[in-house]
Amino acid sequence: MKTIIENAEVLDGNITQAQLNQWKYKHKKIVKLSINDDDTSTLFAYFRIPDINIRAAVLQASKMDEFKALEVLFKNCYLGGDSKIEQEDDLRLNITTAFSDHIQPKPVKVEIL
């Protein structure tokens, strides 16, 4: 859903089109996720794809605590969206878990010649 507020187009997650354009320019790929809240409203979050350094930090944190690893991923890749996601642990955990699943390595076909 798009709305116009004070000459700025506001997109899902209460971000502006200008903000989304900046993120795309800076990070190339942006992942948009949505989650239904208890009151049946849909909340949105935007993430950047983690680079190798972030992936290494997440992997290191996961050796000690999987929840800590998800927090590292959230803090380093979350760009913005509905503020309720940042404020409520359950929402943040669910959306970060879904993001983590999305960025898992893709299957590779290996062929010995």
ABEGO torsion letter per residue (X at the ends): XBBBBGGBBBBBGGBBAAAAAAAAAAAGBBBBBBBBBAAGBBBBBBBBBBBAAAAAAAAAAAAABAAAAAAAAAAAABAEEBAAAAABAAAAAAAAAAAAAAABBBBBBBBBX
